[in-house]
Amino acid sequence: MYKKVIKIGLALSLAALFLWLAFRNVQLQEVWEYSKNIQFGWLFPFVVTALFSHIFRAERWRLFIEQDKEELDRITLISGVLVGYMMNLVGPRFGEVSRPVYVGKKEGLSSSKLMGTIVLERVIDIAVMAFLMVVVSVYVIADMNLLRQIFGNETINFLTNESSILTYLWVAFLLAAVVGIGFLLIKFIVYLGTKFEVLRKWIFKAKRVFIMFRNGLLAARDVERWWLFILYTILIWLCYTLMTYIPFWMFDMQEAYNLDMLDALVITVISAIGIAIPSPGGLGTYHYFVKQSLLVLFAVPAVTGIAYATVTHGVMVLFVSSITPVFLFIDKLRSTKAGEPVV
């Protein structure tokens, strides 16, 4: 319990710091006045695109777990994805636990194995994001000074300075040492289990959980339709890019600043880095990275950039918070009609 409180406290502190960085030198009254004049009609295609991004993510996740159960309920999978996103609004990475627990109980699957598939999914998402970041940095931005303004001099210096190679080696060494110590500690605990009966039962349970988690990570070996997995991944990122592009029309930014889909991809990739930072639902981090990238790369005024970030983030929070209970209710209703136990 205390660990969760500390984790949430640190996440909120991080969010507060980035909110201050995002809103400093910007008058809130100006942001409010600017936001009142946007074209709200574009909110409908925005939320529809957001819904499809969740559907595609649920369908891609199905490919990892359909070997364990062929008849997976589509509504349950989508509900699980939405629950994960909603819990991430409470605390960073809470969704990675709530999603497998919900779907595991509803579908009678191992939550530990499902959690392993989500870790695998996150690894793939990070790899795709890193690839897109390289493409954006090299072929779109192609200016180190601009990257310094967005991410900060310290970050770019660390990533590009030759002396940082020694730091990388030290980090690799420390990680290897942690893994080695952890391995020896596990071996020692297992040894104690052979000597003390009271520990044997707990070690056996922990071993079962670890095996299921490992099997989840290895689920990639069992995916038969990789072409469909790649298609869903493309569609997910297409939806994310459209969710960046459509709000351009809310603020007339496509006309005032000549922003197009390629520019939306740039903003999407940079904002994804902000969302990946462990603040609740990307609060603060998303606002800062979006404002900075719009200001530095496309000369969009800070007021417009922060209004854009605030509206898009706020709409997503409201959308997830409102649509998730609807799907949960539908899922519960379908389970009741089918005679399944209600969880």
QUIFEN-V149454 format. One record per backbone hydrogen bond with DSSP energy under -0.5 kcal/mol. NH is the residue of the N-H (numbers start at 0). CO is the residue of the C=O. E is the energy in kcal/mol with one decimal. If there is no record, write none. Layout:
# QUIFEN-V149454
nh	co	e
NH	CO	E
NH	CO	E
This chain:
# QUIFEN-V149454
nh	co	e
4	0	-2.2
5	1	-2.7
6	2	-2.6
7	3	-2.8
8	4	-2.5
9	5	-2.6
10	6	-2.2
11	7	-2.6
12	8	-2.1
13	9	-2.4
14	10	-2.4
15	11	-2.6
16	12	-2.2
17	13	-2.2
18	14	-2.4
19	15	-2.2
20	16	-2.2
21	17	-2.4
22	18	-2.6
23	19	-1.5
25	22	-1.7
27	25	-0.5
30	26	-1.8
31	27	-2.6
32	28	-2.5
33	29	-2.4
34	30	-2.4
35	31	-1.4
36	33	-1.1
37	34	-1.2
38	249	-2.1
39	37	-1.1
41	38	-1.5
42	39	-1.9
43	40	-0.9
45	41	-1.3
46	42	-2.6
47	43	-2.2
48	44	-2.1
49	45	-2.1
50	46	-2.4
51	47	-2.2
52	48	-1.9
53	49	-1.5
54	50	-2.1
55	51	-2.8
56	52	-1.7
57	53	-2.3
58	54	-2.4
59	55	-2.2
60	56	-2.2
61	57	-1.7
62	58	-0.8
62	59	-0.7
63	60	-1.5
64	60	-0.9
64	61	-0.8
65	61	-1.9
67	64	-1.3
68	64	-1.1
71	69	-1.7
76	72	-2.0
77	73	-2.4
78	74	-2.7
79	75	-2.5
80	76	-2.1
81	77	-2.5
82	78	-2.8
83	79	-2.1
84	80	-2.0
85	81	-2.6
86	82	-2.6
87	83	-1.5
88	84	-0.7
88	85	-0.9
89	85	-0.5
89	86	-0.9
90	86	-1.9
93	90	-1.7
95	92	-0.5
96	93	-1.2
97	93	-2.2
98	94	-2.2
100	96	-1.7
101	97	-2.4
102	98	-2.4
103	99	-2.5
104	100	-2.0
105	101	-2.1
106	102	-2.7
107	103	-1.0
108	103	-1.8
113	109	-2.2
114	110	-2.3
115	111	-1.6
116	112	-1.7
117	113	-1.7
118	114	-2.1
119	115	-2.1
120	116	-2.3
121	117	-2.5
122	118	-2.3
123	119	-2.1
124	120	-2.4
125	121	-2.6
126	122	-2.1
127	123	-2.4
128	124	-2.7
129	125	-2.7
130	126	-2.2
131	127	-2.6
132	128	-2.4
133	129	-2.1
134	130	-2.2
135	131	-2.9
136	132	-2.8
137	133	-2.7
138	134	-2.5
139	134	-0.7
139	135	-1.2
140	135	-3.4
141	136	-2.5
146	142	-1.8
147	143	-2.2
148	144	-1.7
149	145	-1.8
150	146	-2.8
151	147	-1.9
155	151	-1.9
156	152	-2.9
157	153	-2.2
158	154	-2.0
159	155	-1.8
160	156	-2.6
163	160	-1.5
164	161	-1.8
165	162	-0.8
166	162	-0.8
167	163	-2.6
168	164	-2.2
169	165	-2.2
170	166	-2.7
171	167	-2.7
172	168	-2.5
173	169	-2.8
174	170	-2.5
175	171	-2.4
176	172	-2.5
177	173	-2.6
178	174	-2.6
179	175	-2.6
180	176	-2.9
181	177	-2.6
182	178	-2.4
183	179	-2.3
184	180	-2.5
185	181	-2.4
186	182	-2.3
187	183	-2.2
188	184	-2.4
189	185	-2.6
190	186	-2.1
191	187	-2.3
192	188	-1.8
193	189	-1.0
193	190	-0.8
194	190	-0.6
194	191	-1.0
195	191	-2.2
196	194	-0.5
198	195	-0.8
199	195	-1.0
200	196	-0.9
201	197	-0.5
202	198	-2.4
203	199	-2.2
204	200	-2.0
205	201	-2.5
206	202	-2.4
207	203	-2.0
208	204	-2.2
209	205	-2.5
210	206	-2.4
211	207	-2.2
212	208	-2.4
213	209	-2.7
214	210	-2.4
215	211	-1.8
216	212	-1.8
217	213	-1.9
218	215	-1.3
219	216	-0.7
220	217	-1.7
221	218	-1.3
222	218	-0.5
222	219	-0.8
225	223	-0.8
227	224	-0.6
228	224	-1.7
229	225	-2.7
230	226	-1.9
231	227	-2.7
232	228	-2.1
233	229	-2.3
234	230	-2.5
235	231	-2.5
236	232	-2.1
237	233	-2.2
238	234	-2.5
239	235	-2.2
240	236	-2.3
241	237	-2.5
242	238	-2.4
243	239	-0.8
243	240	-0.6
244	240	-2.4
245	241	-3.2
247	244	-1.3
248	244	-0.7
248	245	-1.3
249	245	-0.8
250	246	-1.7
252	247	-2.9
253	247	-0.6
255	251	-2.4
256	252	-2.1
258	252	-1.0
263	259	-2.0
264	260	-2.1
265	261	-1.8
266	262	-2.3
267	263	-2.6
268	264	-2.5
269	265	-2.2
270	266	-2.9
271	267	-1.9
272	268	-1.1
273	269	-1.3
274	270	-2.3
275	271	-1.9
276	272	-1.0
278	276	-2.7
280	87	-1.3
281	278	-1.8
282	279	-1.7
284	282	-1.5
285	281	-2.6
286	281	-0.5
287	283	-2.5
288	284	-2.3
289	285	-2.3
290	286	-2.4
291	287	-2.6
292	288	-2.3
293	289	-2.4
294	290	-2.4
295	291	-3.0
296	292	-2.0
297	292	-0.6
297	293	-1.1
298	294	-0.9
299	293	-2.2
304	300	-2.6
305	301	-2.8
306	302	-2.0
307	303	-2.6
308	304	-2.4
309	305	-2.4
310	306	-2.5
311	307	-2.4
312	308	-2.3
313	309	-2.4
314	310	-2.7
315	311	-2.0
316	312	-2.2
317	313	-2.5
318	314	-2.8
319	315	-2.7
320	316	-2.4
321	317	-1.7
322	318	-3.0
323	319	-1.7
325	321	-0.8
326	322	-2.1
327	323	-2.5
328	324	-2.4
329	325	-2.3
330	326	-2.7
331	327	-2.5
332	328	-2.7
333	329	-2.5
334	330	-2.0
335	331	-2.1
336	332	-2.1
337	333	-1.9
338	335	-0.9
339	334	-2.5
